[in-house]
Amino acid sequence: MVQITAQMVASVVAVRASVGDAVAAGDTLLVVESMKMEIPVLAPVAGTVADLQVGPGDIVEEGDMLALIDPA
């Protein structure tokens, strides 16, 4: 499993993937906002979304787990 973690303190603006979705490397999984900038969180590998730990409106801290991808 590939774990995707928050790179900074941010709020989750949108979730673009769901558990069970097939994703390609570079696909946008979710969008976070920090310092009035929207930042896409991208899938680092191709695979299947195994878990999503956040939803719109959630506040995340640096290092918090956002999602898990089961590599293809």
SULRA-V569024 format. One record per run of one state. SS is the DSSP state (h for helix, s for strand, l for the rest). FROM is the first residue (numbers start at 1). TO is the last residue. If there is no record, write none. Layout:
ss,from,to
SS,FROM,TO
SS,FROM,TO
//
This chain:
ss,from,to
l,1,1
s,2,5
l,6,9
s,10,15
l,16,21
s,22,23
l,24,27
s,28,34
l,35,36
s,37,42
l,43,46
s,47,52
l,53,58
s,59,60
l,61,64
s,65,71
l,72,72
//
